Amino acid sequence: MSNIPLLVGISGASGVIYGVRLLAALRDLGVERHLVMSHSAEVTLALETDLKLADVHALANVVYNCADIAAAPSSGSARFRGMIVAPCSVRTMSEIATGVTASLLTRAADVTLKERRRLVLMVRETPLHTGHLRTMTALSEMGAIIAPPVPSFYAAPTTIEQMVDHTIGRMLDLFDLDTGRVTRWGQDATSTRRRPASKRSAKKAD
């Protein structure tokens, strides 16, 4: 399965760095990367980073035009190990849930679901109203994994990059891909370094 590409979607939600670091992590693992990036994501890239669009494209093996609904990911016959949308806007999430897809990004996600492949949506929005929650429930019932990029503070990150890479690592765990950048609770020595002492041990210390 190592030669089967992973499809990466980047929507216009805040947090474009998740998609960029995801592509970099897959490159480091030697996994083929196919990218679909919305126009809104390109705008967010300029607002949130100093990167150029060409820098992001260079991290992918194949880049599709988001408006090209005839591109390979629009068909279930094209083989992919799955898809991650990082980050995933509420609009993108809603299109996928309804099946009324207006771009290659959401069409590809819809195809991923119908082919029973793994679809991970890193939804970036808060607070959530009831409509958002119902949409997430519907997608979960269809087989998607709703995985908001929540920082794991138990890993004691000291940089934003570490927080982002830990989250990306957890997303790739869902595809049995180990980036080597995840602090694993109870398995890594650093994972318990800030674990509070129990009441019993505190009494002994007194």
N, C-alpha and C positions, 0 to 999 in steps of 0.2 A: 504493500500500500504506500510505501515511501515515495513512489514516483507519481502518485495521484495528487494533483494540486489542491490547495485549500483556497477557497474564494474569500476575499476580504472586501467588505463593503465599508465605505466611510461616508456617513451622512453629514448634514450641516450642523448637528448638535455641538454644543461646546464640549471640548475634550478631544479635539482632533489628534492630539498627541498619542492617544491610545491606539488609533489606527496606524500611526507612523511607527510606534514602538513594536506593534504587532508584526508589521512587515519586517522590521529589523530582526526580531526574534526568530521568525520563520526562516529568514535568510541564514542566520547563524546556525540553524538546525539543518540546513540543506533541503528544506521543504519548498517545493515549487509554489510560487505565489501569483495568483491572478487577482487583479484589482479593479473594482468599480467604485468610482468616486463621484459624488454628486456635485453640481455646480455650487450649491450652498456650502459644501465641504471645502471647496477651493477658496471661497470667501473666508470661511472660518480659519483656514490655514494661514491666510495672510494676516488675520486679526490676532491670532493667538501665538504665532511662532514667527521666527525669522527665516523659515524654510521657504524655498521656492517649489512650485509645483513639480518642476523637473527633478528635484531632490527626492520627492515622494515616489514619483514614477520610476526612478532609478532603483528603488528597493523592490520592485515587482518584476517578475518574469514576463508577464503579459498585462497590459492595461487596456481596458475596454472603455469606449465612449458611453457615458451613462444614457445618452439619448438613442443609442443603437440597439433597438429592441430585437434586432435580428442576430445579435452576437451570440457566441457559443453558450453562455450561461442561461440564455432564454429557453433552452431546450433540455429536457431531462436526459437526452441521449449523450450530452457532454458529461464526461466523468469528473466529479469533484468529490473529495472526501467530506465536504460539508462547507459551511459558510459562517463567518463571524461578521457581524455589523458592529463596527467600533469607531466612534460611538454611534448609537442609534437614536435618532430623533423621534419624538412622539408622532410626527407626521409619517415618517417612514414606517414606524411600528403599526400605525393605523391602516396604512395602505396594505401592508402584508396581511393583516388580520382579516381585511375585507376581501382580499383577492382582486380588488380593483387597482391594479398596479399601473403607474404612469411613467415608470422609468425602468431601465435595465436593472438597477439596484434592487428595486422591490420585486420585479418580475423574477430575478434570480433567486431571491429569498423564497418566493412563492413556489418556484420549481424545487428548491431544496426541500421544502415541506412535502410536496406531493410525491417526491421520490423517496421519502422517508429517510433523508439524510439529516445529519445533525445541523441545526440552525441555532446559533447563539446570538442573542440581541443584547448588547450592552447599552441599555436604555439610560439616557441622561436627561432626567427631568425630576424636579421636586419643588414643592409638594405635589402630590398626585390627587386628582379628583376621581370620583367614582367611575367616570367614563374611562379614564386611563386604566384603572384597576380591572375593569371588566374586559377591556381589550387585552390586557396582559393574561387574564384568565383564559380567554378564548384562544390566544396563541399557545399557551401552555397545554391546553386540551388538544391542540393540533399537533403538538410534539416539539414546539420550540422551547428553548431554554432562555428564560428572562434572567439576565445576569448584570444588574447595575454595577458599575465600577466603584465598589465600596472599598476604601483603604483598610488594610489589615494592620492595625496599630500594634498588635501583639508582636509583629516582626520588628518593631522599633526602627522604622525607617528614619534616615537622617536627611534624605533628599527627596524631591518630588519624583525624580527618575526612579529611585528605588521603589516608591509606592506604586508608580505606574507599571514597572516591570513585574512586581509581585502580582498585581492584578492580571496582567497579560499572561503570566505564567499559569495562574489558576484557570484562565479561560482555555489555554492550550492543554491543560490537564484533561479537559473534557474530550479531547481528541487523542489522548494517550501520547502527548508530546511533552517532554520534560525540558524546560529551558534552563534548569539548574539555578534559577533565580527566585525560587519559592522557598520561604522559610516554613518548614513543615512541623506543625505542633506535635511535640512529643517525640519527634524523630531527629530534629536538629538541635544541637547544644544551645544555640542562641534563642530557640523558640520559647524557653522558659526562664530566661534570665531576668525578666521583670515580673515573674509570677509572685503574687503576694504570699507571705507566710501564713500558715493556718493558725487558728486561735490557739491550738495545742502547742505548736512550736513557739508561738509568741509567749505563752505562759512559762515554758521552760527557759526561755531567754531571760525572763524576769527573775 
